Amino acid sequence: MPAYIARPAQHSGPYPVVIVVQEIFGVHEHIKDICRRLAKQGYLAIAPELFFRQGDAKEYDDINALVKNLVSKVPDRQVMVDLDHTAHWASRHGGDTSKLAITGFCWGGRIAWLYAAHNPQLKAAVAWYGKLVGEKTLLLPRYPVDVAVDLCAPVLGLYGGKDGSITQEHIDTMRQALRAANADAEIIVYPDAGHAFNADYRPSYQEESALDGWQRMLDWFAQHGVAANPINEDDK
């Protein structure tokens, strides 16, 4: 399975591991940059190409065609297994998977919630504007609202108050499910942000919310046993 990997420069491992889960656009430059930024914080960051069995997202110019012909054909079960393989690979190549976290964006945000209910070895998850509710299919049998009771790792959800695809009603429904399950999870809503507010290559980027979310993510990892040692410029 293809993957993009970033590690701290000129430092010996093993490193705590963060799996970075792509948007619908695949492992493109933005996701690679997320990995590099995490490496500078002291993590081994790895972004697996989770669509590779069904096709290549870079071959699509039209979002509707991308979703219909590629994204919708990727089974959740396949993704969970591929993420397990990703963690195993990292454990054999300089990663300390006793300190394992996951973060995901948009499509990957939903996956981050699901993986937190799948892998009991996971220590922390951060989901950026991932879908919380939706129409279930054979390939997508559950959504985050359905797995609140099954979470085995603490999850931080980061959402935009102006997101037209993930409404406040959806967020309230998820919060209710988390409370009912007594789950270790928190959802932050940025009132001025829309969907994909961390995507700095798109007009949706909202710098203040993105920077705050990034720091909250690092703090969440550290608070839940996935701390790292940031790389100072003088150390390079």
C-alpha positions as CSV (number, residue, x, y, z in Angstrom):
1,M,0.0,0.0,0.0
2,P,1.5,3.4,-1.0
3,A,2.0,5.9,1.9
4,Y,3.7,9.2,2.6
5,I,5.9,9.1,5.7
6,A,7.6,12.0,7.5
7,R,10.0,11.6,10.4
8,P,12.0,14.0,12.6
9,A,15.3,14.9,10.9
10,Q,18.6,13.8,12.5
11,H,17.0,12.3,15.6
12,S,16.9,8.7,16.6
13,G,13.6,6.9,17.2
14,P,11.5,5.3,18.1
15,Y,8.9,8.1,17.6
16,P,5.3,8.3,18.7
17,V,3.1,7.6,15.6
18,V,0.3,9.7,14.1
19,I,-1.6,8.2,11.2
20,V,-2.9,11.0,9.0
21,V,-6.1,10.2,7.1
22,Q,-6.7,12.0,3.8
23,E,-9.6,14.0,2.5
24,I,-11.5,12.7,-0.5
25,F,-8.7,14.1,-2.7
26,G,-6.3,11.4,-1.6
27,V,-2.8,11.9,-0.2
28,H,-2.0,15.2,-2.0
29,E,0.3,18.0,-1.0
30,H,-1.8,19.4,1.8
31,I,-1.9,16.0,3.6
32,K,1.8,15.5,3.0
33,D,2.4,18.9,4.6
34,I,0.4,17.9,7.6
35,C,2.7,14.9,7.9
36,R,5.8,17.1,7.7
37,R,4.4,19.5,10.3
38,L,3.8,16.6,12.7
39,A,7.4,15.3,12.0
40,K,8.7,18.7,13.2
41,Q,6.8,18.2,16.4
42,G,8.6,14.9,16.9
43,Y,6.2,12.4,15.4
44,L,6.5,9.7,12.8
45,A,3.6,10.7,10.7
46,I,2.2,8.4,8.0
47,A,-0.6,9.0,5.5
48,P,-1.6,5.7,3.7
49,E,-3.2,5.9,0.2
50,L,-6.6,4.4,1.4
51,F,-8.2,4.6,-2.0
52,F,-5.5,2.8,-3.9
53,R,-7.4,-0.5,-4.4
54,Q,-10.3,1.4,-6.0
55,G,-8.4,4.0,-8.0
56,D,-6.5,7.3,-7.9
57,A,-8.2,10.4,-6.7
58,K,-5.7,12.6,-8.7
59,E,-7.3,11.3,-11.9
60,Y,-10.5,13.2,-11.2
61,D,-11.2,16.8,-11.9
62,D,-14.9,16.7,-11.0
63,I,-15.7,16.3,-7.3
64,N,-19.1,14.6,-8.0
65,A,-17.5,12.1,-10.3
66,L,-14.7,11.5,-7.7
67,V,-17.3,10.7,-5.0
68,K,-19.5,8.6,-7.3
69,N,-16.8,6.5,-9.0
70,L,-14.2,6.2,-6.4
71,V,-14.9,7.4,-2.8
72,S,-18.3,5.7,-2.5
73,K,-16.7,2.4,-3.5
74,V,-14.2,2.2,-0.6
75,P,-15.5,-0.1,2.2
76,D,-15.1,1.0,5.8
77,R,-13.9,-2.6,6.6
78,Q,-11.1,-2.3,4.1
79,V,-10.1,1.0,5.5
80,M,-9.9,-0.3,9.1
81,V,-7.7,-3.2,8.0
82,D,-5.4,-0.9,6.0
83,L,-5.0,1.4,9.0
84,D,-4.1,-1.6,11.1
85,H,-1.5,-2.6,8.5
86,T,-0.2,1.0,8.6
87,A,0.2,1.0,12.3
88,H,2.0,-2.4,12.1
89,W,4.4,-1.1,9.4
90,A,5.1,1.9,11.5
91,S,6.0,-0.3,14.5
92,R,8.7,-2.0,12.4
93,H,10.1,1.2,10.9
94,G,11.0,3.5,13.7
95,G,7.6,4.1,15.3
96,D,6.5,3.5,18.9
97,T,3.0,2.2,18.5
98,S,2.5,2.1,22.3
99,K,2.0,5.8,21.5
100,L,-0.3,5.7,18.6
101,A,-2.7,8.5,17.5
102,I,-4.8,9.2,14.4
103,T,-6.1,12.4,12.8
104,G,-8.2,12.8,9.7
105,F,-9.7,15.5,7.6
106,C,-13.2,15.6,6.0
107,W,-13.6,12.0,4.7
108,G,-10.7,11.2,7.0
109,G,-12.4,12.9,10.0
110,R,-15.2,10.3,9.9
111,I,-12.6,7.6,9.6
112,A,-10.8,8.9,12.7
113,W,-14.0,8.4,14.7
114,L,-14.5,4.9,13.4
115,Y,-10.9,3.9,14.0
116,A,-11.2,5.0,17.6
117,A,-13.9,2.4,18.0
118,H,-11.9,-0.2,16.1
119,N,-8.4,-0.4,17.5
120,P,-8.0,-0.8,21.3
121,Q,-4.3,0.0,21.1
122,L,-5.1,3.5,19.8
123,K,-4.3,6.2,22.4
124,A,-5.9,9.3,20.9
125,A,-7.9,10.5,17.9
126,V,-8.6,14.0,16.4
127,A,-11.3,14.3,13.8
128,W,-11.4,17.5,11.7
129,Y,-14.9,18.2,10.3
130,G,-15.7,14.5,9.7
131,K,-19.3,13.5,8.9
132,L,-21.1,12.4,12.0
133,V,-24.4,11.0,10.6
134,G,-25.4,9.8,7.2
135,E,-27.1,7.2,5.1
136,K,-25.9,3.7,5.9
137,T,-24.9,1.3,3.1
138,L,-23.3,-2.1,2.9
139,L,-19.9,-0.5,2.5
140,L,-20.5,2.2,5.1
141,P,-22.6,0.5,7.8
142,R,-21.9,2.9,10.6
143,Y,-21.3,6.5,11.3
144,P,-19.6,8.2,14.3
145,V,-22.9,8.6,16.0
146,D,-23.3,4.8,15.9
147,V,-19.9,4.1,17.5
148,A,-20.0,6.5,20.4
149,V,-20.7,3.6,22.7
150,D,-17.7,1.6,21.3
151,L,-15.0,4.2,21.5
152,C,-11.8,2.8,23.0
153,A,-9.7,5.9,22.6
154,P,-10.4,9.6,23.5
155,V,-11.6,11.6,20.5
156,L,-11.4,15.4,19.9
157,G,-13.8,16.6,17.2
158,L,-13.0,20.0,15.5
159,Y,-15.9,21.5,13.5
160,G,-17.0,24.7,11.8
161,G,-20.1,26.5,12.9
162,K,-20.8,27.6,9.3
163,D,-20.3,24.1,7.8
164,G,-23.3,23.5,5.5
165,S,-22.7,19.8,5.3
166,I,-22.3,19.1,9.0
167,T,-25.0,21.1,10.8
168,Q,-25.4,22.1,14.4
169,E,-28.2,19.5,14.6
170,H,-25.7,16.8,13.6
171,I,-23.2,18.0,16.2
172,D,-25.9,18.1,18.9
173,T,-27.0,14.5,18.0
174,M,-23.4,13.4,18.3
175,R,-22.9,15.1,21.6
176,Q,-26.0,13.4,23.0
177,A,-24.7,10.0,21.8
178,L,-21.3,10.7,23.5
179,R,-23.0,11.8,26.7
180,A,-25.2,8.7,26.7
181,A,-22.2,6.5,26.2
182,N,-20.1,8.4,28.8
183,A,-17.5,8.5,26.2
184,D,-14.1,10.3,26.6
185,A,-14.6,12.8,23.8
186,E,-15.0,16.5,23.2
187,I,-16.3,18.5,20.2
188,I,-15.1,22.0,19.6
189,V,-17.1,24.2,17.2
190,Y,-15.5,27.3,15.7
191,P,-18.4,29.7,15.0
192,D,-16.8,31.6,12.2
193,A,-15.4,28.6,10.3
194,G,-17.0,26.5,7.6
195,H,-16.1,23.1,6.2
196,A,-12.4,22.4,5.6
197,F,-11.2,25.4,7.6
198,N,-7.8,23.8,8.0
199,A,-7.3,23.3,4.3
200,D,-4.8,26.2,3.6
201,Y,-4.9,25.5,-0.1
202,R,-8.6,26.3,-0.4
203,P,-10.7,29.5,0.1
204,S,-12.4,27.7,3.0
205,Y,-9.2,28.2,5.1
206,Q,-9.8,30.1,8.3
207,E,-6.5,30.8,9.9
208,E,-7.5,31.6,13.4
209,S,-9.6,28.4,13.8
210,A,-7.0,26.3,12.0
211,L,-4.2,27.4,14.3
212,D,-6.2,26.9,17.4
213,G,-7.3,23.5,16.2
214,W,-3.7,22.5,15.5
215,Q,-2.6,23.4,19.0
216,R,-5.6,21.6,20.5
217,M,-4.7,18.5,18.5
218,L,-1.1,18.5,19.8
219,D,-2.4,19.1,23.4
220,W,-4.9,16.3,23.0
221,F,-2.2,13.9,21.9
222,A,0.0,14.9,24.8
223,Q,-2.7,14.7,27.4
224,H,-3.5,11.1,26.3
225,G,-0.1,9.5,26.2
226,V,1.1,10.5,22.7
227,A,3.5,13.3,23.6
228,A,6.5,14.0,21.4
229,N,9.6,16.2,21.5
230,P,9.4,19.1,19.0
231,I,12.4,19.6,16.8
232,N,14.1,22.9,17.4
233,E,15.8,24.7,14.5
234,D,19.1,24.5,16.4
235,D,18.8,20.7,16.6
236,K,18.7,20.2,12.8
